[in-house]
Amino acid sequence: MADESIDEIRRFWEQAGELYCVLDADGRFLRVNPAWTRVLGWTAEELGGMRAADLLHGGDRCATESAEMTPDGQRVIRDVENRYRHRDGSIRWLRWNGYERDGRWYGTAKDITASRTMDLALRISERRARAMLEAMNDGLVVIDGDGRIVEVNGVFSRLVGWSVREIVGLTPPYPWWPPGAEQQMAGKLRDYLAGHGGADELEVMRRDGRHVPVLVHIARLPEQRGKDALLVVVRDISEVVTLRDRLARAHQVARLAAWEWFPAEDRVTVYGDGTRPDMPPVYQLTGEESLATVAPEHRETLARARQETALGERDAFSMDVLMQGENGYRAWVEVRGETIRTPEGVAIGAHGTAQQIAGPRVSAHGRAD
């Protein structure tokens, strides 16, 4: 029975994946198991009488130098990590545990080179990702599925006036939501988290109280806990809005409106509508709403011309339409449009102008009215 136990211990010693060793009081190897050869390339004969410290890389400390004293006076090694030289000159990371008894050290080490290499690669990847985030011209915010901010770059921090440290960890309502708009902004966030919406023009409030117009784009990020996170790209469009307002005022003076229509969203945006002085400088309508003030006899013709242009079936159109509204309002307006295309040449919409004129001239099909 004793012989069987000895055989089991011998098999365990020889087949174990971890490195086992016995060291004398000076840290010299007295005995090692075959795992030392498999992991570090040194044979038992080569290691015999060699000091463990002789295999350490650089200024790493020997595990026994990091020993702790237990309450009962025994010296032990717990999870000490250091680097050892392989016989071929490469480096292996080992994690040590062991104890001292009767002037000898009994130690076991596990090869953790793979996990340490992975950790290093992850840290390098994270640093690169952070560098890319900071190199962006737009503000970036990552929000988890519960609305908690988990990542933000310096551009967004500078835009709103709160530091990155102050922002990370915040939950709604966020301090840059303008007073009175909290309910609207919370609704937007719920829509984004539910997978609705992708781009919006909004307004944020800086820490100093100044309001800043921004363009927000939303992308969904898969999250392990079952809820998608959000990548929010925030661009300061103050200069764009200022230029747009100036252009809108100029259009109003010239009684000229600029418009654009994207059929995929059925959204018509009108800028500086001098043809309708009762409307704000910039406003949005659906495709159907934009035709509501067009005289019935011209409505179908204008809708067809705009649709064909937006689909790229024709490059442009020009026609005169009669506008009519409440209180007897009537005015002839010349509407011009051309196709909006992507850089690849795909038609995605139409844009053009609308200008009040004295009377009818030419229709969309080139016929005089």
C-alpha positions as CSV (number, residue, x, y, z in Angstrom):
1,M,0.0,0.0,0.0
2,A,2.8,2.4,0.9
3,D,4.6,1.5,-2.4
4,E,1.4,2.5,-4.3
5,S,1.2,5.9,-2.5
6,I,4.9,6.5,-3.4
7,D,4.2,5.7,-7.0
8,E,1.2,8.1,-7.1
9,I,3.3,10.9,-5.6
10,R,6.1,10.1,-8.2
11,R,3.6,10.3,-11.1
12,F,2.1,13.5,-9.8
13,W,5.6,15.0,-9.5
14,E,6.6,14.0,-13.0
15,Q,3.4,14.8,-14.8
16,A,2.4,18.0,-13.0
17,G,2.1,21.1,-15.3
18,E,3.3,23.4,-12.5
19,L,7.0,23.7,-11.6
20,Y,7.9,22.2,-8.3
21,C,11.3,22.6,-6.6
22,V,13.2,22.3,-3.3
23,L,15.8,24.9,-2.5
24,D,18.5,25.0,0.2
25,A,18.9,27.9,2.6
26,D,21.1,29.7,0.0
27,G,18.4,29.4,-2.7
28,R,20.2,26.6,-4.7
29,F,18.2,23.9,-6.4
30,L,18.2,20.6,-4.6
31,R,15.4,19.0,-6.6
32,V,13.1,20.0,-9.5
33,N,10.3,18.2,-11.4
34,P,10.3,17.6,-15.2
35,A,8.0,20.7,-15.7
36,W,11.1,22.8,-15.4
37,T,12.5,21.3,-18.6
38,R,9.1,21.7,-20.4
39,V,8.7,25.3,-19.3
40,L,12.2,26.7,-19.1
41,G,14.3,24.3,-21.1
42,W,16.8,23.5,-18.3
43,T,17.3,19.9,-17.3
44,A,17.4,18.7,-13.7
45,E,21.1,18.0,-14.1
46,E,21.8,21.6,-15.3
47,L,19.8,23.1,-12.5
48,G,21.4,21.0,-9.8
49,G,23.4,23.3,-7.5
50,M,22.4,26.4,-9.5
51,R,21.0,29.3,-7.6
52,A,17.4,30.3,-8.5
53,A,18.5,33.9,-8.5
54,D,20.9,33.2,-11.4
55,L,17.9,32.6,-13.7
56,L,16.1,35.8,-12.8
57,H,15.7,38.5,-15.5
58,G,17.2,41.9,-14.9
59,G,16.4,43.4,-11.5
60,D,13.6,41.0,-10.6
61,R,13.7,39.8,-7.0
62,C,13.8,36.2,-6.0
63,A,10.5,34.9,-4.7
64,T,12.1,34.0,-1.4
65,E,13.1,37.6,-0.8
66,S,9.4,38.5,-0.8
67,A,8.5,35.9,1.8
68,E,5.9,36.8,4.5
69,M,5.9,35.8,8.1
70,T,2.8,34.0,9.3
71,P,1.4,34.4,12.9
72,D,2.9,31.0,13.9
73,G,6.4,32.2,12.7
74,Q,6.6,30.3,9.4
75,R,7.9,32.1,6.3
76,V,5.7,31.7,3.2
77,I,5.6,32.9,-0.4
78,R,2.2,34.0,-1.8
79,D,1.5,34.8,-5.5
80,V,4.9,36.4,-6.1
81,E,5.5,37.1,-9.8
82,N,8.9,37.4,-11.5
83,R,10.6,36.7,-14.8
84,Y,12.9,33.8,-15.5
85,R,15.3,33.2,-18.4
86,H,14.5,30.3,-20.6
87,R,17.4,28.2,-21.8
88,D,17.0,29.7,-25.3
89,G,17.3,33.3,-23.9
90,S,13.6,34.1,-24.0
91,I,11.7,35.2,-20.9
92,R,9.0,33.4,-19.0
93,W,6.7,34.9,-16.2
94,L,6.3,32.7,-13.2
95,R,3.9,33.1,-10.2
96,W,5.3,31.5,-7.0
97,N,3.8,30.0,-3.9
98,G,5.8,28.1,-1.2
99,Y,7.0,27.8,2.4
100,E,10.2,27.3,4.4
101,R,10.7,24.3,6.7
102,D,13.9,23.1,8.4
103,G,16.1,25.5,6.4
104,R,14.7,24.5,3.0
105,W,12.3,26.1,0.6
106,Y,9.5,24.1,-1.0
107,G,8.1,26.0,-3.9
108,T,5.6,25.7,-6.7
109,A,5.5,28.0,-9.7
110,K,2.9,28.5,-12.5
111,D,3.8,29.7,-16.0
112,I,1.7,32.9,-16.5
113,T,3.6,34.2,-19.6
114,A,0.5,34.0,-21.8
115,S,-1.7,35.9,-19.5
116,R,0.9,38.6,-18.9
117,T,1.5,39.0,-22.6
118,M,-2.2,39.3,-23.2
119,D,-2.5,41.9,-20.4
120,L,0.4,43.9,-22.0
121,A,-1.3,43.7,-25.4
122,L,-4.5,44.8,-23.9
123,R,-2.9,47.8,-22.2
124,I,-1.2,48.8,-25.5
125,S,-4.5,48.4,-27.3
126,E,-6.2,50.6,-24.7
127,R,-3.5,53.3,-25.0
128,R,-3.8,53.3,-28.7
129,A,-7.6,53.5,-28.5
130,R,-7.4,56.4,-26.0
131,A,-4.9,58.2,-28.3
132,M,-7.3,57.8,-31.2
133,L,-10.2,59.1,-29.1
134,E,-8.2,62.2,-28.1
135,A,-7.1,62.7,-31.7
136,M,-10.7,63.0,-32.9
137,N,-12.1,66.5,-33.7
138,D,-15.5,65.5,-32.4
139,G,-16.6,64.8,-28.8
140,L,-17.1,61.1,-28.0
141,V,-19.2,59.7,-25.2
142,V,-19.8,56.0,-24.5
143,I,-23.0,55.4,-22.5
144,D,-23.9,51.9,-21.1
145,G,-27.4,50.4,-21.4
146,D,-28.4,51.9,-18.1
147,G,-27.5,55.5,-19.1
148,R,-24.2,55.6,-17.2
149,I,-21.3,57.3,-18.9
150,V,-18.3,54.9,-19.0
151,E,-16.0,56.7,-21.5
152,V,-15.5,60.3,-22.8
153,N,-12.7,62.1,-24.7
154,G,-11.2,65.4,-24.0
155,V,-13.0,67.2,-26.9
156,F,-16.4,66.6,-25.2
157,S,-15.0,67.5,-21.8
158,R,-13.8,70.9,-23.2
159,L,-17.0,71.4,-25.1
160,V,-19.2,71.1,-21.9
161,G,-16.7,72.4,-19.4
162,W,-16.6,69.4,-17.0
163,S,-13.5,67.3,-16.6
164,V,-13.3,63.7,-17.8
165,R,-13.1,62.6,-14.2
166,E,-16.3,64.5,-13.3
167,I,-18.2,63.1,-16.3
168,V,-17.3,59.4,-16.2
169,G,-19.9,57.6,-14.0
170,L,-22.7,60.2,-14.4
171,T,-26.2,59.1,-14.9
172,P,-29.2,61.1,-16.2
173,P,-30.0,63.9,-15.9
174,Y,-26.6,65.1,-17.2
175,P,-25.5,68.6,-16.0
176,W,-25.2,69.8,-19.6
177,W,-28.9,69.3,-20.3
178,P,-30.4,72.8,-20.6
179,P,-32.9,73.8,-17.8
180,G,-36.4,73.1,-19.0
181,A,-35.3,70.6,-21.6
182,E,-34.5,67.7,-19.2
183,Q,-37.7,65.8,-20.1
184,Q,-37.1,66.2,-23.8
185,M,-33.4,65.1,-23.5
186,A,-34.4,62.1,-21.3
187,G,-36.9,61.1,-24.0
188,K,-34.2,61.3,-26.6
189,L,-31.8,59.2,-24.6
190,R,-34.5,56.5,-24.0
191,D,-35.2,56.4,-27.8
192,Y,-31.4,56.0,-28.5
193,L,-31.1,53.2,-25.9
194,A,-34.2,51.5,-27.5
195,G,-32.5,51.6,-30.9
196,H,-34.5,54.6,-32.3
197,G,-32.9,57.7,-33.9
198,G,-29.5,58.2,-35.3
199,A,-28.8,61.9,-35.7
200,D,-30.2,65.0,-34.1
201,E,-29.5,68.7,-33.8
202,L,-29.6,69.5,-30.1
203,E,-28.4,72.1,-27.6
204,V,-26.1,71.6,-24.6
205,M,-25.3,74.0,-21.8
206,R,-21.7,74.6,-20.9
207,R,-20.7,74.8,-17.3
208,D,-20.5,78.6,-17.6
209,G,-24.2,78.7,-18.7
210,R,-23.6,79.3,-22.4
211,H,-25.7,77.3,-24.7
212,V,-24.0,75.5,-27.6
213,P,-25.8,73.9,-30.7
214,V,-24.5,70.5,-31.4
215,L,-25.0,67.8,-34.0
216,V,-25.3,64.3,-32.4
217,H,-24.8,61.0,-34.1
218,I,-25.6,57.7,-32.4
219,A,-24.0,54.3,-33.0
220,R,-24.8,51.1,-31.0
221,L,-22.1,49.0,-29.3
222,P,-22.8,45.4,-28.2
223,E,-22.5,44.9,-24.5
224,Q,-22.0,41.6,-22.6
225,R,-24.7,42.2,-20.1
226,G,-27.5,42.0,-22.6
227,K,-27.9,45.7,-23.1
228,D,-26.4,47.6,-26.0
229,A,-24.2,50.6,-25.2
230,L,-24.2,53.8,-27.2
231,L,-21.3,55.6,-28.9
232,V,-22.4,59.3,-29.1
233,V,-20.5,61.5,-31.5
234,V,-21.0,65.2,-30.6
235,R,-20.0,68.0,-33.0
236,D,-20.0,71.7,-32.1
237,I,-22.0,73.4,-35.0
238,S,-22.0,76.9,-33.6
239,E,-20.2,78.3,-36.7
240,V,-22.6,76.4,-39.0
241,V,-25.7,77.6,-37.2
242,T,-24.4,81.2,-37.2
243,L,-23.7,81.0,-41.0
244,R,-27.0,79.4,-41.6
245,D,-28.9,82.1,-39.6
246,R,-27.1,84.8,-41.6
247,L,-28.0,83.1,-44.9
248,A,-31.5,82.7,-43.7
249,R,-31.8,86.4,-43.0
250,A,-30.3,87.3,-46.4
251,H,-32.8,85.0,-48.0
252,Q,-35.7,86.6,-46.2
253,V,-34.6,90.1,-47.5
254,A,-34.3,88.7,-51.0
255,R,-37.6,86.9,-50.6
256,L,-35.8,83.7,-51.5
257,A,-36.0,80.3,-49.7
258,A,-33.5,77.4,-49.8
259,W,-34.8,74.0,-49.3
260,E,-33.7,70.3,-49.2
261,W,-35.7,67.1,-49.2
262,F,-34.6,63.6,-48.2
263,P,-37.3,61.1,-49.2
264,A,-35.8,58.3,-47.0
265,E,-36.6,60.4,-44.0
266,D,-39.5,62.3,-45.6
267,R,-38.0,65.5,-44.2
268,V,-38.1,68.9,-45.9
269,T,-35.9,71.6,-44.3
270,V,-36.5,75.3,-45.4
271,Y,-34.0,78.0,-44.8
272,G,-34.8,81.7,-44.8
273,D,-38.3,81.5,-46.3
274,G,-38.9,85.0,-47.8
275,T,-41.9,83.6,-49.6
276,R,-43.6,83.0,-46.3
277,P,-42.6,85.8,-43.9
278,D,-44.9,84.3,-41.2
279,M,-42.6,81.3,-40.8
280,P,-39.4,81.1,-38.7
281,P,-36.0,81.5,-40.5
282,V,-35.4,77.7,-40.4
283,Y,-38.1,75.0,-40.1
284,Q,-38.8,71.4,-41.0
285,L,-41.9,69.8,-42.6
286,T,-42.8,66.4,-43.9
287,G,-43.1,66.0,-47.6
288,E,-46.9,66.2,-47.5
289,E,-46.9,69.2,-45.2
290,S,-44.6,71.1,-47.5
291,L,-47.2,70.8,-50.3
292,A,-50.1,72.0,-48.1
293,T,-49.9,75.6,-49.2
294,V,-49.5,74.8,-52.9
295,A,-52.6,75.3,-55.0
296,P,-54.3,72.0,-55.7
297,E,-53.8,72.3,-59.4
298,H,-50.0,72.5,-59.0
299,R,-49.5,70.1,-56.1
300,E,-49.2,66.8,-58.0
301,T,-46.9,68.3,-60.7
302,L,-44.5,69.7,-58.1
303,A,-44.5,66.5,-56.0
304,R,-43.7,64.4,-59.1
305,A,-40.9,66.7,-60.2
306,R,-39.3,66.7,-56.7
307,Q,-39.6,62.9,-56.4
308,E,-38.1,62.3,-59.8
309,T,-35.2,64.6,-59.1
310,A,-34.6,63.1,-55.6
311,L,-34.4,59.6,-57.2
312,G,-32.0,60.8,-59.9
313,E,-34.5,60.1,-62.7
314,R,-34.0,63.7,-63.7
315,D,-31.1,66.0,-62.8
316,A,-33.1,69.2,-62.2
317,F,-36.4,70.9,-62.5
318,S,-37.9,74.5,-62.6
319,M,-41.5,75.4,-62.4
320,D,-43.9,78.1,-61.2
321,V,-46.5,77.3,-58.6
322,L,-49.3,79.2,-57.0
323,M,-49.1,79.4,-53.2
324,Q,-52.3,80.1,-51.2
325,G,-53.1,80.1,-47.6
326,E,-55.4,81.7,-44.9
327,N,-56.7,85.2,-45.0
328,G,-56.7,85.2,-48.8
329,Y,-52.9,84.8,-49.1
330,R,-51.9,84.1,-52.8
331,A,-48.4,84.3,-54.4
332,W,-46.6,82.9,-57.4
333,V,-43.4,81.2,-56.5
334,E,-40.6,79.9,-58.8
335,V,-39.4,76.6,-57.5
336,R,-36.0,75.2,-58.7
337,G,-34.4,71.9,-57.7
338,E,-31.6,69.6,-58.4
339,T,-30.4,66.1,-57.3
340,I,-28.3,65.6,-54.2
341,R,-25.8,62.8,-54.7
342,T,-23.3,61.0,-52.5
343,P,-19.6,61.1,-53.5
344,E,-20.3,57.7,-55.1
345,G,-23.0,59.3,-57.3
346,V,-26.0,57.8,-55.5
347,A,-29.1,60.0,-55.5
348,I,-30.3,60.6,-52.0
349,G,-32.5,63.7,-52.2
350,A,-33.1,67.0,-53.8
351,H,-32.4,70.7,-52.9
352,G,-33.0,74.0,-54.5
353,T,-34.7,77.4,-54.1
354,A,-38.1,79.0,-54.0
355,Q,-38.5,82.7,-54.9
356,Q,-41.6,84.8,-55.1
357,I,-42.2,86.2,-58.6
358,A,-44.7,88.5,-60.2
359,G,-46.6,85.8,-62.1
360,P,-46.4,82.4,-63.9
361,R,-43.8,81.8,-66.5
362,V,-42.7,78.2,-67.2
363,S,-43.9,74.9,-65.8
364,A,-41.8,71.9,-64.8
365,H,-42.3,70.5,-68.3
366,G,-41.4,73.7,-70.1
367,R,-44.9,74.8,-71.0
368,A,-46.1,78.4,-70.5
369,D,-49.1,78.7,-68.1
